[in-house]
Amino acid sequence: MKISVKVLMVLIVGLVMISQPYVVSADSSESETLLAALNSRSSSKIKNAAKIITRSGRLDDQIYEKAVQLLQNGYADVDSDSKKVDELSWLCKVVASAGEPKYKALLLEVAENTPSGKLEFYANQSIELIAEYAERNQVMTNDGQLDPDLTSRENQYVNMLQSDNTALVKDAAKLICRSTTINPKLYDVVAEELTGRFREIGGDREGVDALAWLCKALGGSGDTKYLTTLQLVATTDNWKLARNAGTAIEMLQ
C-alpha cells in the first residue's frame, strides 16, 4: 500500500498537533501588549500583566518563556525591594499558570535558593498550583460547544462562567468587567448563571464573591433588561450579594 507524500504530511501534522498543549487563540495585539509589559522595566506593569495572564487560560508559549527568563535572572539577586519581590512572586504564578509540570524544577530552584522568604513562599505555593492550573486550563479551553458568534476569547469566558469552579466564574466576571468590548450574548450567559446559582449559595464565601462579580458585570452591561434579574437577586438573605445586586441596579437606572 502506497501513501502519497501529501497524505503523509497531513498525518504528521495531525500527530504534532495532538501532542501539543491546547493554547487559547489570543489575538496578536493582546499577546503583544502582554509581552510588552513583561519586557518593560516597570514592576507595576509586569505585575498587572501577570494578573491578566494568570486568569486567561493557556496562552502563547513565548509569554511563559519570557516569565521564565525574568524569574531566572532575578530570583538570586533580589534584595529587600518589596516591588521587585512582588514582581517575581507574580512571575512564579505566571509560570505555574501554564499548567505544565516541566516548570516545577525552576520553581523549586527559586524556592531553595532565593534570599527572599516571601519569594520562597510564593515559589512553593506556585508548585502546588501547577496541577490546579492544568485543570482550569482544560475547562477554559474546552471547544465542545463553541458559539460561532463569539470570539475564541469570549467562548472561553462562557466555559469559565458555566464551570463548577467558583474561582473560574469570578475570574470570568472580572475579565468581562474590565473588557472594553463584549458581545451582548455574554451578558445573557452571566444573567443565566446568576439566576441559577444565587439561591443555592448559602454561606460559601468564595461563591458569594463570584456572584457579586456577576452582578457587577451585569451592572456594567448598560442594558436595562437585566434589571429583573438583579432585582430578583437583591431579595436574597445574603447581605453582601444583595448589596452588590443593589449597586448594579443603580448602575442601570
N, C-alpha and C positions, 0 to 999 in steps of 0.2 A: 504493500500500500504506500503510495507516494503522497507526501504532504507538500503543498506548494510553499514557497518562501513567504508569501503573503499571509497564509493561514498560520504558519509557524510563528511569525512575528506577532500576530494577534494573540495567540496563545501565551507567548512570553510576556507581552504587555499585561495581559489579564492576570497572570500569576504574580507579576510585580505589584500590581495594584492591590491584589488581595493581601499581600504580605505587608503592606504599608498601613500605619495607623490612619484612621479616618480623620481628616482635617477639615474644619469648618472653612467654607469659602468666604474669607474676609475680602472685601474689595481692596484694590491696590492702595487707595487713599487711606483706608483705615490702617493697614499694615505699615504704610509709610509714616503715618502720624505716630504710631506706637514706637516704631524703630527710631524715629527722630527724637522722641522723648527719652528713650533709653540711651541714645548717643549723646544727649546733652550732658552738660556738667552740672545741671541743676538737680539737687536731691529731691526737691519738691515735684519737679516734672517726672522724674523717674518713679517716685513713689505713687503719683497719681496714675501714671501709665500702668504700673504694676497692679493697682486696684482694679483697673478695667480688664487687664489680661486675665487675672485670676477668676473673674466672673464670666469670661467669654467663651469657655469651652476650648477645645483643641485648636490652636491657631497655627500659623506657618512656623516651620522649624527654625527659621532664621531669628525669630523673636526669642525663642528659648535659648538658642546658641549664644545670642548676644547677652542674655541674662547670665548664662554660664560664664562667659568671658569676664563680665563685670564682677561677678562673685569671686572668681578665681584670682583676679587682680587686686581685689580689695580686702578680703577677709583677714589676711595675715597681718596687715599693717594698720588695721583700723585702730584709731585712738579713742579718746573719750568724747569725740564729736558726736553728739546724740543724733544729729541729722544724718550723718554717714551711717551710723549703726542702724537707724530706721530704714534707710535706703537698702542696705544689704539684707536686712531682715525681710523686707518685702520681696527682694530678689530671690530669696530662698523659697518663698511661696510661689513666685512665678515659675521657678524650675520645677517645683512639685506639681504645679497645675498642669504640666504636660501629661501627667499620669503615667509616666514611664519609669520602670524600675532602674533603668540604666543611670538615672541621676542620683540614685541613693548613695553611690560611692562618693560623689562630690559633696553632698550634704553632710555625710559622715565625716569627711575630711575637714569641712568647715567647723563642725561641732567639736572635733577633737583638737583643733589647732588654733582657732581664733582666740585672741586675748580678751575678747568681749564676752562677758557672761550672758548678756542679753542676746547677742547674736548666736551664741551656743544654744540657748534655749529655743530660738526660732528655727535654727537648723534642725535640731532634733524633732521639733514639732512638725516641720515640713516633711521629714522622712515618714512620719506616721500618716501624713495627709496624701501621700502618693496614691495609695490604693483607693482612697475616697474620691480623689480627683479622677482616677481612671473610670470609676463607676459613674460619676457625674458626667464626664465627657461622653460616655456611652449613651446616656439618656439624652443629653443635649444634641447629639449628632444623629439621633435615630431618624432615618429618612423613610420610614414605613408609610406615613400618611402626610406627604407634603402637599401644601396648598399652592397651586401654580400661580395664584395671585399675589403670593408673598415672596419676599426675597429669602435667600438661604438663611440670613441672619434672623429675619422675622419668623421663619419656620422653627428656628432654634428656640426663639423666645416662647413659641407655642408649646414645644416639648417641655420646656422648663416650667411653664405655668401649669401644665397638666400633670406634672410629676408628683409622686407621693412624698418627695423630698422637699420639706418646707424651706430649707435653705435655698434650693434652686428657685422655688416660687418667689421668694423675697428678692433674690438677685435679679430675676427677670423683671419684676416690678420696678426695681431701682434703675435698671438699664432702660426700660421704657420711659420712666420719668425723666431721664437725663438725655434721651434722644431728641434730636431736633425735628426729624421727620418719621412718622409712624403711620403705617397703613391702618385705617379705621377698623378693619376686621380684627386687629389685635385687641382693641378695646372691648370688642364683643366677647372675646375669649376671657379677658380679665373679669368682665362682669359675670360671665357664666361660672367661672371658678370661685369668685367671691360669694355669689349666691349659693353655690353648692357646698361651700366649706364653713361659712360663718356660724351656723347653728351647732356644729359639732366641735367647735374649737375648745370649749371647756377652759381649763386654766393653763393650757400649753403656751408658755411664754413665747417661744420661738414661732409657734403657729400664729399667735395674735399679732406678733410683729410683722409676719409675712402678709397677713390680711390687711394690716394697717397700711402697708405699702401698696397693696392692690387698690385701696381706697384713694390713696394719693394719685395713683396712675389714672383712675377714672376722673378724679378732680381736675387733672391736667389735660384731659381729653378735649375740653371745651364743648362737649356735646351734652345738652340738657336731657337727652333721652335716658341718660344713666342716673338721673335724679331718683327715679323709682327704686332702682337697685340700692342706691346709697341710703335712701330713706328707710328701706327695709332693714338694712344692716344697722342703722342707727338705733333700732329698737332692741338691740342685743343687751344683755345684762353686763357684758364686759365693758367697763368704763373706758378703757383705752381705745378699744375698737370703735365704740360709739362716738368717742370724741373725734377720732380721725375721720369717721364717716361724716360727722357734722361739719368738720373743716372742709372736706371735699364738696359737700353740698353747697357751702358758702362760695366756693370757688366757681361753681357752675351757675349760681343765681345772679 
